[in-house]
Each structure stands twice: as C-alpha cells, then as structure tokens.
Amino acid sequence: KAGVTQTPRYLIKTRGQQVTLSCSPISGHRSVSWYQQTPGQGLQFLFEYFSETQRNKGNFPGRFSGRQFSNSRSEMNVSTLELGDSALYLCASSLGGDNTEAFFGQGTRLTVV
Amino acid sequence: AQTVTQSQPEMSVQEAETVTLSCTYDTSESDYYLFWYKQPPSRQMILVIRQEAYKQQNATENRFSVNFQKAAKSFSLKISDSQLGDAAMYFCAYRSAPTFTGTASKLTFGTGTRLQVTL
C-alpha cells in the first residue's frame, strides 16, 4: 500500500511569487491535514480537508489556502511568498470517521529567497 | 485551546539503556487522544504510540511504553533497550476526540525532544 506522497520534495521560490504543493493521501483516506514546520515556531496546523470540504483551519493569513479534490488529493497554495514562509510543509492523511491515526508524508521543503 | 509542553530539548541515552521523555499538556476536554511521533533525519513523521484518554491502561508497543497520568496531564514515553535507530526528534501530540458531526484531525504538537543514542 503506497504511503502519503508529497510533491515536490524541494522548492526554491522568490519573494512575491506563489507556490502550489501537492499531497496524495493513502488510498481510501478521506482526510488530509497540512502542517508547517519551522525551527522557530515548531509544527503548526494549517488546515484540514475531509471529502472536499475544509473542516478546520489554523491561525495563518489568507495567503495560505488549500483545496481537496474528489479523489482526496489535496493541494495547498501560498501566494505572495515571504521569507518567513520558508519551512517544511507536511501533509497527513487519515481515514476520517472515528479513526484517529494520521500518516505523514515526507514533506516539501520550501525555501523563499 | 490545548497546549503541549516538552521541557527537554535534548536527551542522550546509551545503547541498550532506558530513557524517558517527558510531556505535559493542558486541556479542558475530558476525551482526547495523545500520541508520540518520531521524526528521523528523513523528516517523515512516524507514529510511535498512541493513548486514548478514556483508557486507564498505559499503551505499550514493543520497546515503547507510556506513563499516562490523566489527573496530572502528563504523558511520558519510555524507550527500553535503546537502539541507534531510535535517534530522532520525538514529538508529543494532542488530538481532540471525534465529534458527532465528524472528526477533526488537528494535532497540537509539543516543541520536540532530540534523542541521541550513543555507543
């Protein structure tokens, strides 16, 4: 069974640009969550999607957005990139329902220059 | 809002010895889940062990066990017979219990403990 796949693994962008990150959950999983990991702020929750609906959102500016497709694949978009957006972005998938175990991808390392 | 605190930024243990990582949390909820995740240099978060708050029995997974003290809001991880492969960042995480409207999968993480394993 394939795990959670995040693409790309590494990304370098310039300030002011926008970026889209992709996450393919484990087959059959309907819930996808996104986290930002930085040395200063640690792991912070961005948002969660379940069956194409955003169910929960963290405390991030509107420049951070996401969506989920009918096949449960999810994308997150960051517009008008700032240097402080440099981070490891982790995606986690779970079955949803009462199942609580989240499986993480290897992350996308975003560097903003 | 829930908070998770890991007060040990770094720990070191000799191979084959036992080490305990500490975690405390704050919540007003009575039903929730607690997790320990391991993040090796490959960066992928791997679930080590989980504990349901309604269960009094401490969870155990092979060499990993927890000491869950609900009243004290404490959730420590014990690693027995430490191995070189156990070297990683360890994160304690909290998640609310599912609601009748559907689950919310948000995990609240602590700041992590870097575990070194020496020969």
Contacts between the chains, C-beta under 8 A, distances in Angstrom:
chain1	res1	chain2	res2	distance
A	31	B	103	6.9
A	31	B	105	5.1
A	33	B	105	5.1
A	33	B	106	6.8
A	33	B	107	7.4
A	35	B	107	7.6
A	35	B	109	8.0
A	42	B	109	6.2
A	42	B	110	7.7
A	42	B	111	5.0
A	42	B	112	6.9
A	43	B	91	6.8
A	43	B	107	7.8
A	43	B	109	4.0
A	45	B	106	5.0
A	45	B	107	6.8
A	45	B	108	7.2
A	48	B	104	6.7
A	48	B	105	5.2
A	48	B	106	6.1
A	50	B	102	6.6
A	50	B	103	7.5
A	50	B	105	7.8
A	55	B	102	6.9
A	55	B	104	6.1
A	56	B	104	5.0
A	56	B	105	7.4
A	56	B	106	5.2
A	58	B	106	7.6
A	88	B	43	6.2
A	90	B	43	8.0
A	90	B	45	6.5
A	92	B	45	7.5
A	92	B	105	7.3
A	92	B	107	7.5
A	94	B	103	7.9
A	94	B	105	5.5
A	96	B	102	7.3
A	96	B	103	5.7
A	96	B	105	7.5
A	97	B	98	7.5
A	97	B	102	7.9
A	97	B	103	6.3
A	98	B	98	5.1
A	98	B	103	6.7
A	99	B	103	7.7
A	100	B	33	5.2
A	100	B	50	7.3
A	100	B	95	6.2
A	100	B	98	7.2
A	100	B	103	7.3
A	100	B	105	7.6
A	101	B	47	6.3
A	101	B	50	7.0
A	102	B	47	7.4
A	102	B	105	6.1
A	102	B	107	6.5
A	103	B	47	7.5
A	104	B	37	7.8
A	104	B	44	5.9
A	104	B	45	3.8
A	104	B	46	7.6
A	105	B	44	7.0
A	106	B	42	6.6
A	106	B	43	5.8
A	106	B	44	4.6
A	107	B	43	5.1
A	107	B	44	7.3
A	109	B	43	7.9
